[in-house]
Amino acid sequence: MSTSSRANNPTKRVGVRRALTTAAVAPLILLAACGGGGGDTLEGGSGKDSGGGEVVIAHQAYTEMEVMAEMYSALLEDAGFTPRLQAVDTRDLYVPPLSSGKVDVVPDYASSMTEFLNRDINGAEAKPVASPDVEETIGQLDKLGTEYGVEPLEPAEAEDANAFAVTKEFSEENDLTTLSDLGDLGEPITLAAASDCPERPDCQVGLESTYGIEFSGFEPLGFGTVQTKDALQSGEVDLGQVGTSDGSLESLKLVVLEDDKDLQNAENLTPVVNSQFLEQNPEVADSLNKLSDVLTTEDLKSLNAQVDVKRELAEDVANQYLQDKGLLG
């Protein structure tokens, strides 16, 4: 993992026109975006005086985070800032710039960001500190963030947690609504998931130990991928690893089984902000927290579906949602 400096060394800049820097799209595998260090590769910087100016918003380059970043952008533009969006492949490419002040704001997931910082500070084998309790997890993130000069704002109810889906037909035939129901079914299950799933406590290991599910086969088709969902639809596998906010599941007649024993950690969408930038611009918290106050997982699924299924632009979807919720103007 990358290492990052605790100090903030922002460079004062004049405002620039809003721009988007794109990178190759890479889907997120939760809690796994911690590859080799990217360094302070993003351009830009905070250090602006209170009252507006440029704000750099970095995000991972896939639909959900594009929509979140566009909503942050619209809210901060409405508050008098000039937003600039920068898309990158993985979390380790924006955490050091967020720490140094080259990036001001990122949308992230509560437990994934917490464990990223935990492992970076305490080593790859550090004892996990995130949990299914979002408030406790945010408390840990706030504590770890002091090492980097970053801090979380309010988490939304909306989350994109690791989840497991079956076909609607399989669910109805076996009266399944929860993972406990699947364990009680007492039948060997075939699973499609990320390649590291068989060794992960939040994947196959946890499904076996927490829910008593017995597996007879495994296909390493990826987290929430088209291949995993195709395998479910075709009957090649019984269970597939997806995200709770996947907007395509309903149209594919796939349903998520409830994690009724809290195997998964809290992955609520949370703004994480450079501390010095926030100190200079406290109004940023008000702007972004009002989104967290209303955004639900169902909303997130709908926003994702509008982009992924209906092929609408993330910027348009984001702005329409904010207008519908009365958050602009």
N, C-alpha and C positions, 0 to 999 in steps of 0.2 A: 504493500500500500504506500501511497504517497505520504510524505511528511509535510507539515505546513507550519508556518511561523505564526506565533501568537500575536505578534505585533501588527498593527495596521500602519501601512505606509502609503496612504492615498495620494494621488496626484491631482491637483486642482485643474479642472478643464472647463472650457466653455461648453454650453449645451450643443448637442448635435442633433440632426434630424434622426427620427426613429428609423432604424435599419434592422434587418434580420440577417444574421450569419448562420448559414445552414451547415449541417454535417450529415454524414451517412446515418440513416435511421437504424437504430438498434433497439429491439424490445428489451424491457427491463425484466430481469429475473430478480425478484425481491430479495434483498439482503445479500446479493451477489455482485453488486457493482463496485468491486473493490480491487480491481486489477492493478497493474503497475502504475506508479505515480505519473500524473500528467504534468505536474508543475504549474506555474503561473502562466498558462498559455493564452488565456483570454485577454483581449485588449479592453481598454476603457478604465474607468476608475470613479470612485466616489469622492469623498472629501469636500462635497459641496456645502455651502452655507445653507442654513435653514431657509425654507421658502421656495423650494423648487429647484430646477436645473435638471441635468441629465441623471437618469437612473438606469443602471445596467441590470437587466434581468436575464439570468442564465437558466437553461432548462435542458433536460434530456430530450433527444430528438425523436419522440414518438407521440402519437395522437393526444393521449391524455395530458401529457406535460406541455404540449403545444397549446392546448385549450386553456390550461391553468395559467400559463405564462401570458397568453393573450388577455385573459381576464385581469391579471395583475397589471398588465400594461395599460388597459383601458381605465382601470380604477385610479392608477397613479397619474395618468395623463389628465384625468378629470380633476385631480387634486393639484394640478399645475406643474407636474414634472414632464420632462421630455424622455420617454422610454426608449431604450434600445435593447432588442432581444438578441440573445446569442444562444444558439443550439449546439450542444455537444453530445458525444456518444455516451459517456458514463459519468457517474458522480465524482470520481476522482479527478476529473478535468475541471470541475468548477469549485470544489471545496477550497483548494489553496487560494485561488483568486478571490473567493468570497471572504476568506480570512484576511487577505492583504488589502482588500478594498478595491480591487479591480472589478469585482462584481459586487452589487449592492443587495440583491434579493434573488432567492431561488424558491421555487415550489418543490417540496419534497415530502417524503413519507415518514411518519413519526419514528417507527421502529427501525426502518432501514437506515435513516440518517443517524440515529442514535448509535446503532451498532457499528456503522462505518467509523464514526469518531471514536467509539470505544476501542475498536481494534487498532485504529491508527495510533492512539495514545498508549494503550496497554498491551499491544501485541496481538498477533493473529489468533492466539489461543486464549484471549481474554474471556473471562466469564461473562456471559451475556447479561445485560442490565435492562434491556427492553422487556416488555411484558404485554399481556392482553389489555392491561389497564392503561388507557391513553393518558390520563393525568399523571400517573407515576412515570410513564415513559417520557412525557414532555419534561417532567422534572429532571430526569436523568439527562435529557438532551440539553436542557438549559445549563446544567452543571458542567457537562463535557464541553459545551460551547464556549465557556469562559477560557478554555485553553486555546481557542482559535480566534476569539474576538467576534463570535457570532452568537445569535440567540434566536429561539423560536418565538413566533407570535402565536395567536390562538389556533388550535387545530380545528378543522371542520369535522362535522359528523361524517362527511363523505370519506370513505377509505377504499383503497385498492389493495386488499389483502389476498394472500395465497388462498385459493379455494379449490373445491373439487366438484365437478359436474358430471351428470349422467344425462341420458336422453330423457325427454319428457315421457316417452313410452315406457322406458325401463322403470322410471320413478312411479308411474301410475300403476303398472302391473304388479309392483312389489310394495306399494304403499310406502314409498321412501320420501321423507322430507329432511331428514337429518343424517349426519354421518353415523350417529348411534344406530339409526334404523338399518343402515347398510351393514354395520357390524353384526347386528342381531339377525340379519338375514342368514348368516352362517354359510354362505356360498363363496367359493374362491373367486376372486376378482382380478381382472386384468386391468393394468394401469398404463396410461400414457402421460408422460411428464418430462420435466427437465432431466438431463442426463445424470445430475447429481442427486436426484430425488431418493434413490434407494438408501443413501447414507445420511439423509437430512432428518433431524428431529421434527421439523415442521412439515415433512412430506411422508414418504413411505414408513420410515421408522416410527413416526408419531401416529400415523394411521393404524399401525399394528399394535403399538403399546397402549395408546389412549382409547381407541375404538374397537380393538379386537378384530380388525379386518384382516382376512387372510388373502394373500396375493398368489396367483398362479402364473402370472406373466407380467412382463414390463416392457414397454416400448419407449425408448428415449427420443420422443418426438418434440419436446420443448414445452416451455411454459406458455400456455395460452395461444399457441401457434395454430395456423390454419391446419397443419398436419395433425395436431392433437385433436382438433375439433372434427376434422374429416374422419379420423379413426373412430371417434365416438359415434358419429352419424352412421357410419358403415357397419358398426357392430364389431369392428376389429378389436376394440377394447370396451370395457364396461365403465371405466372411470377416467376422467381427464383433469389435469391440473390447469386451472384458469385463474383469472383475477375476478374479484367480486364486482368490479365496475366494468366488466367487458360488455360493451353495448351490442355485440352481435349475437349473444346467446339466445335471446328470445326468438329472433328470426330463424335461428338454426334448430329451434325446438330442443334446446339444452337447458337444464336447470341446475343451479348450484344447491348442493346439500348443505344445510346449516351446520356450522361448526359449533355444536351445542355444548361442547366441553372445553371450549376456548383453547384449542390447540395452537391457533395462530396468534401472533402478536398484533398489537394495534398498528395499523398502517394508515392512519388518518392523514389527509392532505394538510400540510402545515407550511406556512411561509417561514423561511429562515433568512435572517437579515444580518448584514454586517453591523456590529454593535456601534461603531463610531458613526456610521451613516444614520442609524436609528436615533442616536443621541442628538445629532444635528437636525434630524427631520422626524420628530416624534409623530407628526401627522400621518406618516406612512403606516403606523400601526392601526390607526382608526380606519384608514382606507382599506387595508387588506383584511382586518378582522371582521368588517361588516360582510365580507364574502363568506368567511368561515362561519359566521352566525347563521347562514341560510343554506349553504351547500350540503346536499345529502348524497348518499351513495346512488339513490335512484336518479337524482339530477345528473350525476356524473356519468352513469350508464347512458342516459339519454343524450348528453353532450357528445360522448364518444361515438354513439350510434349515428348521430347526425353527420359526423365527419367520415367514419369508416364505412357506414352502410349507405347513407344518402349522398355521400361525396360532397358535402358542403365544406366551405373553407372554415378553418379553425377560428380565424379572426371574426368572421361573420357570426358563427355560432356563439362565441364568447360574448360579443357585444349584444346580441339579441337576448341572451340569458340575463345579462346585467340590467338591460332595459326592462325586461319583463319583471324582474325582482325590484325595480325601482332603486337601483344602486348607483345610477349615473345621474349627473346634473344636480 
